[in-house]
């Protein structure tokens, strides 16, 4: 398992480097849309195993449209946003009405909405960081910094938890995660955040420290959130797309929350 993880991780790192620094921005946007689509497919596939009547293809299409409009720099007014939300709500209820069944109707509608916003909306901020970066910074370096800080914590938590973990963190949600791993993940993310400050020259060291703490904590909450979903659906991994790593959701679980948090925090820093 460890060997497969290393091989898959190495190939992913090479691909990400090409995607961030070599390939044009529109290919990065397509990659994010593909990630959202695969993530939603895995999410709805897990939920369907519980017998919940979700609207898989409607949810995937709408979820993928969110990063598409983000890339096109579509900035709707408040009124248009309410129209879009109302339209989505209307369509989901219409699908349920056409289905002519009331069993688990509310759960199915709520779960479809949750999937769209949990994966489609939150992860679409990766495109904003890359294409519409705050503080007039280079979006490529923002994406690299986010990945380094978030994923370094994931890696540290995994290795320390695997080899030195003795105290279970929340065994009801994730039996293998340990307190030692969680602490190591936070510490490493914080150190990496400070160590790679040069990627964010416009951000002061004080804000870098805050970002390091935020991303380390939020990343672990994101990881635990996906573990909670998998535990409820009684599956080990969200999928088997990456050998040794699991599915797409297993790969981006911590990034789902750190990406918008990172974006909004940078937007709040005075120019």
N, C-alpha and C positions, 0 to 999 in steps of 0.2 A: 504493500500500500504506500509506504513512504517513497519507494522508488518511482512509482507511477505519479505520485504527487510532484516530485522533483522534475520529472520529464515534462509533465503537463504545464507546470508553472514556468519552466524555462521557455517552452514554446509560446506561452501566453505573453511573457515579458518581451520576447522578440517581436511578436505581432503588435503589442501595444506601443512599443517604441516606433515601429513603422507607422502605425496609425496616428500617433500624436505628432511626430516630428517630420515624417517624410511625405505621407499622403495628404492630399488637400482636405480642407475642412468639410466639404460635402460628403466625402467618404466617411469621415468621423461621424457625421450626422446619421448616415445610413447605418453605421455600426451600432449607434445608440438605439436607433429604431428597431434594429434586429434584436438587440439585447432585450428591449422592452417586450417585443413580440414573443420571444422565446420564454422570457420570465413569466409573462402572463399565461402562456400555454401551460407551463409547468404548474403555476399557481392554480389555474382552473382544473387541471388534471388531478392535482392533489385533493381539491375540494370535492370534485365529482365522486371520489371514492367514499365520501361520507354520505352520498345519496342526496346531496343538495342540488336542486334544479337550477344551476347557474347557466348563463347565456355566454358560452365560451367564445364563439366567433364574433359576436357583437362586442364583447368586452375587449378582445384582442384588437379588433379594428379601431375602436374608439381610443383605446389606450395607445396605439401606435400613431394615431392622428395628433396626439398631444405633442410629442417631440417633433413631428413634421411641421406643425404650426409654429413651434418654437424656433426651428431652423429658419423658417421663412420670415422670422422677426415680426410675426403677427401679434400686434398689441391691441387687443380688443378693449373697448370701453367697458365700464362697469355694467352698462345696460346689455351689451352684447354677451358678456360673460354670463349674466343671469339667463339670457335667452338660450345659450348653449347648455347650461346646466339644466334648465327646464326641458329642453329638447331631449337630452339624454335620459332624464327622469321619465319623460313621457314615453319614450321608446321602450325602456325597460318594462314599464307597467303594461304597455301595449303587448309586448311579447308574452308577458305573464297571462294577460287576459285571453290572448289567442290560444294559449296552452290549455286554458279551461280547467285548471286544477288549482285548488287553494292550499294544498298541503305544502308546507315549507315555503310558501310564496314570499313572505317577508324576508326570510333568511336568504333565499336565492337572490332577491333584488338587492339587499344590503351587501351581500358578498360580492356580487358583480360590481357594484359601485366601489367597494373597498379595493378590489383588485385593480380597477382602472386608476384610482388615485394613488394607491400604495406603490405601484410599480410605474405606471405610465406618467403620472404627474411628477412624482418625487425624483425619478431618475432622469427626467427630461432636463433637469437643471445642469446635467453634464454638458449639454449643448450650449446652454447659456454661459457656462464657464469658459468653454472653448471658443465660441463664436461671438458672444456678447459679454466679454469679461469686464468686471467692475474695476474701478481705479485705473482704467486705461492700461492695464497690464497685459502681458502676452498670455493669451488663454492656454497655450500649450504648456507653459510652466505651471499654471494654476492646476491643470489636470494632473501633471506629473507630481506636483507637491501633494495634492489630495490623495493620489494613489500611494505615494511613499509613506505618508503619515498613517493612513488608514490601514493599509495592508501590512505594514511592518508590525503594527500592533496585533493583527490577526495571526501573523506567523509566529511572533514571540509567544502569544497566548497558547498557540497549538503546541509548540515544542516544549515550553516550560510545563504546560499542563500534562503533556504526554509523559515526560521523563521525571518530573519532580512534583506533579500535582498529588496532594494527599487529602485535601479538604474539598469536597464537592461544593460547587457554587450554588446552583439551584437544580438539584437532581430531578425534581419533578418536571422540569422543562428540558434540560440538557444534561443527561447523566455523566457525560465525559468532561464537561467544563469544570475547571477547578478555580478556587480562590487564588492560588499561586499563579495560574495562567492569566487570570484577569488582571492581577496586579502587574505582572510582567508586561502584559499588553499595553496597559496604560503608561507605564514608565518608558517603554521603548518608543511608543508613539510620541510622547512628549519630547524625548531626546531627539528623535528624527525631525520633529517640527522645528526645533531650535537649530539643529545641525544643518538643515537645508534652507535656512532663512534667506540665503542668497537668491533663491528662486522667487522670493517675494520682496524685492528691494524697496518697494513703496510702503511696506508695512513695518511698524516699529516693533522692537523686541518685546514690549509689553503686550501688544496685540498678538504677536507670534506665540507667546506663552499661553495666552487665553485660548487661541486657536488650537494649540497642542492639547490642552486639557479638554476642550469641547469635543474635538474629533476623537480623542481616545475613549472618552466616556460614551459618546453617541454611537461610535462604531460598535462598541460591545453591546449596547442596547439593540442596535440593528441586527446583530448576530443572534442575540437571544430572541428577538421578535420572530425571526424566521424559524428558529428552533421551536418556538411555541406553536407556530402554524403546523410544522411538520409533526410535532408531538400530537397535536389534536387530530391530524389526519392519519396518524399512525404510519408514517413513512420515515425511512432513515435519511434519504436524500431527496431533494426536489426533482432530480432527474439523473441521467447517466451520461450527459453530454461530454464531460471532461473526465478522463480516466484518473481515478484516485482523488478527484476533487468534488465529484457530484454533478449537479445540474447548474444551469445559469443562475438561478436564485441563490444557490449555495456560494456562488462566486461573488455575487454583488450584494449579498445581504447587508453587510456593514456599510457599503457605499450608498445604499438607498436613503439613509438618513444623513450621513456625513456630507453628501453632495449638496443638498439644499441648505443645510446649516452653514457650510463653508461659504456658499454664494451669498446668502443673506448677511452673514457677518461682515464679509468684505464690502458689501453695499452700505453697511452702517458706519464703516470707518470714514471719518471726515477726509474729504479730498485735500 
